[in-house]
Amino acid sequence: MTRFKFTLLSGTIVPLVVGLGVALATSEPSGAAAPTGATQTAANPCAAKNPCAAASTAPGACVVPRLAQAAMKNPCAAANPCAAKNPCAAKSPCGPANPCAAKNPCAAAPAEVELSREESAAAYACLRDGIRSALEKSGYGPIQGYFGWQNVAIAPYQSATHGMRYVNNYANAAAGAYARFEKAGKLPAGSVVVKDSFLAEPDGRLSAGPIFVMEKMPPGFLAASGDWRYAIIMPDGSLGGQTNGPGSANVAFCIECHAGAADQDHLFFLPEEYRVTAR
Ligand code: HEC
């Protein structure tokens, strides 16, 4: 399975993606009641003494209760409450444009945090409003309204190749055949596949991640990418890069890795256990 081959590369690739992971504090409380599995936090008594905790417990932030409670039992947290957070992330000096990324300290991969399907679904539900406002703020035309498209993932799953983030895969109407997975064939121009993402930290904190986009352009757009235009929308709504557009170099690594699936139109699909039933 090609998928696993690329998982092995994640040691070098993940940092590139991670460098983009400017954590988003989802400051807007969701209107709907948070479902079980992810809740928005109340004030943390440890917060005042601990500058890292302060950020993590901002009212309205989404958390995974099971992990947050475990972290709380260990009052004011493990030796280094900041450890889970990539200290480089805020400054983001390690974006994909930086060729030294693999060697620099930002290379530390984020911890592998395992969420149940219920937890990942609840986490996503809590973060959705924040993701939606980043989407709208971005004004990125090809993906507006994607929440209304088909999500081929039954629950967000963890993607080693996209910074260990939990992700979904949405396909627009033109990309309808995407839901047939390996039998999809070549998708037509106008197809758009959107992978939105979030990060779960060991202490239960959740933050929205980038939105990864593949848009099929007319033939002749770019042979190396199979005519896909890649784009990455940052959690603050800014455009991190777009193939043959602004910040094109920042998304060159997307093309390179996805070219490993050139025999299936540069698409990797998702782990079988997370797929909606193929049509
Ligand atoms: C190291 C390899 C690798 C890199 C780098 C990579 N991807 Fe992916 N991508 C995958 C794999 C594997 C999948 C399917 C499994 C998954 O989601 O983890 C995937 C799935 C996707 C999908 C869903 C369509 C599909 O292939 O089924 C989109 C959209 C996507 N990636 C966008 C991007 C963008 C945008 C970038 C660059 C910012 C990027 N990817 C970088 C490996 C990679």
Boltz pocket constraint, residues with backbone or C-beta under 6 A from the ligand:
constraints:
  - pocket:
      binder: B
      contacts: [[A, 3], [A, 6], [A, 9], [A, 10], [A, 13], [A, 158], [A, 159], [A, 160], [A, 161], [A, 162], [A, 167], [A, 169], [A, 193], [A, 194], [A, 195], [A, 211], [A, 212], [A, 213], [A, 214], [A, 230], [A, 231], [A, 232], [A, 250], [A, 251], [A, 253], [A, 254], [A, 255], [A, 257], [A, 258], [A, 266], [A, 267], [A, 268], [A, 269], [A, 270], [A, 271]]
      max_distance: 6.0
